[in-house]
Amino acid sequence: MKKLDAEVREILKARHERAVKVAEQNLAVARNNKLFKQVEEKQGELCFEIANLIADGKDVSLLNDELKKIRKEREKILKEIGLSEKDLLPNFTCKKCLDTGKNGCKCAKKIKSLLLLKKCNLGQKLEDFKEAKRTTKTFSLALDKLQQWAEKFPEVKHSSIFISGQTGTGKTFLSRCIIKKLLEREFFVLYTTAFSLNQQFLLYIKDESALEDVLNCDLLVVDDLGTEPILNNVTLNYLYLTLNERAVRGKSTLINSNLGAEEILDRYGERIFSRIFNKRDGLAIKLEGEDLRLKK
């Protein structure tokens, strides 16, 4: 994760420097034009004169009128050389943090989400709710419910979602739709398989920072719960820790599984079962039907 954070900083730094460089190059092109350079110098002198008069409490209305004329002349010259005033300023990708990622700006979280998804082979193309075919009644109902959830996030009633169903009934598709929607809204989404999450638990034993993003991301998506091995004193303990801690922090978790409620109870025990199927803030969706992929 530390390497990932460094990669995010490098991407933001490159964006910032690129925007500044382009603006500087455009300004250099403009200043190669003698008329523009003359007008720019005249504008600078006039602005300095106006500032001094204002400090002395004198009227500057006539000078302001002259300044407006100079600015129009400057715009005209720029247009003739194929530029505009905007081209002389850095065009940062993020207007809020100016591509610095400072103060926990959402753009940094979005970059991190995309990098993580790419490493999980999910970053190439994510499905959209609009692309969904209403194949079954349960899938159609789930589609509407989860689309509304993604649009209202994080102001949602259900912070925990559990989607169950046999292979190919649409669990992963719906998850990817939610991921895409939240990424578009610049939330920090972390996708992981249950197996990979298990590996993070092992790392956490030696390094507490191993679960930092798992616990702090806006949405944690755990795919294929039930396919991972149950490691003694690791899997059950840290899975509960993760689910409970995220609930305490007000973070949302989405879990996909081929297992039903009773199978979850048998495999993971009552503590984890009660956290996943929490009636107060949990939403359980069961998809029914045949493997949709076999019908394509």
Long-range contacts (C-beta under 8 A, 24 or more apart in sequence): 1-209, 1-210, 1-212, 1-213, 2-209, 4-112, 4-115, 4-116, 5-112, 7-115, 8-101, 8-108, 8-111, 8-112, 8-115, 9-101, 11-111, 12-99, 12-100, 12-101, 12-107, 12-108, 12-111, 15-92, 15-93, 15-94, 15-99, 16-90, 16-92, 16-98, 16-99, 16-100, 19-90, 19-91, 19-92, 19-93, 19-99, 20-90, 22-90, 22-91, 23-87, 23-88, 23-89, 23-90, 23-91, 26-83, 26-87, 26-88, 27-88, 29-81, 29-83, 30-77, 30-78, 30-81, 30-83, 30-88, 33-77, 33-81, 35-77, 36-74, 36-77, 36-78, 36-81, 39-70, 39-73, 39-74, 39-77, 40-74, 42-70, 43-67, 43-70, 43-71, 43-74, 46-70, 106-186, 106-187, 106-188, 107-186, 109-186, 109-187, 109-188, 109-218, 110-183, 110-186, 110-187, 110-188, 112-188, 112-213, 113-183, 113-187, 113-188, 113-189, 113-190, 113-217, 114-183, 116-190, 116-191, 117-179, 117-183, 117-189, 117-191, 120-191, 120-192, 120-193, 120-196, 122-176, 122-179, 122-191, 126-176, 126-177, 126-179, 126-180, 126-183, 127-173, 127-176, 127-177, 127-180, 128-177, 128-180, 128-181, 129-177, 129-181, 132-173, 132-177, 135-170, 135-289, 135-292, 135-295, 136-169, 136-287, 136-288, 136-289, 138-285, 138-286, 138-287, 138-288, 138-289, 139-169, 139-170, 139-287, 139-289, 139-292, 142-170, 142-174, 142-285, 142-287, 143-174, 143-177, 145-283, 145-285, 146-174, 146-177, 146-178, 146-285, 147-177, 147-181, 149-178, 149-283, 150-177, 150-178, 150-181, 150-182, 151-181, 153-181, 153-182, 153-185, 153-187, 153-218, 153-219, 153-252, 154-187, 154-218, 154-252, 156-252, 157-281, 158-281, 158-282, 158-283, 159-247, 159-250, 159-251, 159-252, 159-253, 159-281, 159-282, 160-243, 160-247, 160-252, 160-253, 160-255, 160-275, 160-276, 160-278, 160-281, 160-282, 160-283, 161-252, 161-253, 161-254, 161-255, 161-282, 161-283, 161-284, 161-285, 162-255, 162-257, 162-276, 162-277, 162-282, 162-283, 162-284, 162-285, 163-254, 163-255, 163-256, 163-257, 163-285, 163-286, 163-287, 164-256, 164-257, 164-258, 164-259, 164-260, 164-261, 164-284, 164-285, 164-286, 164-287, 165-258, 165-286, 165-287, 165-288, 165-289, 166-258, 166-287, 166-289, 166-291, 167-258, 167-291, 168-290, 168-291, 168-292, 168-293, 168-294, 169-287, 169-288, 169-289, 169-290, 169-291, 169-292, 170-287, 170-292, 171-256, 171-257, 171-287, 172-223, 172-256, 175-221, 175-223, 175-254, 175-256, 178-219, 178-221, 178-254, 179-219, 179-221, 182-218, 182-219, 187-218, 187-219, 188-213, 188-216, 188-217, 188-218, 188-219, 189-217, 189-218, 189-219, 189-221, 190-214, 190-217, 190-219, 190-220, 190-221, 191-221, 191-223, 192-220, 192-221, 192-222, 192-223, 193-222, 193-223, 193-224, 193-227, 193-228, 194-222, 194-223, 194-224, 194-225, 194-226, 194-227, 194-228, 195-224, 195-227, 195-228, 195-229, 197-222, 197-228, 197-239, 197-242, 198-228, 198-229, 198-231, 198-234, 198-235, 201-231, 201-234, 201-235, 201-238, 201-239, 202-231, 202-234, 204-238, 205-234, 211-238, 211-242, 214-242, 215-242, 215-245, 215-246, 215-249, 215-251, 216-249, 216-251, 217-251, 218-251, 218-252, 219-251, 219-252, 219-253, 219-254, 220-246, 220-251, 220-252, 220-253, 220-254, 221-253, 221-254, 221-255, 221-256, 222-253, 222-254, 222-255, 222-256, 223-256, 224-256, 224-257, 224-258, 225-255, 225-256, 225-257, 225-259, 225-264, 226-257, 226-258, 226-259, 226-263, 226-264, 226-267, 227-258, 230-267, 236-268, 236-269, 236-272, 239-268, 239-272, 240-271, 240-272, 240-275, 243-272, 243-275, 243-276, 244-275, 247-275, 247-278, 247-281, 260-286
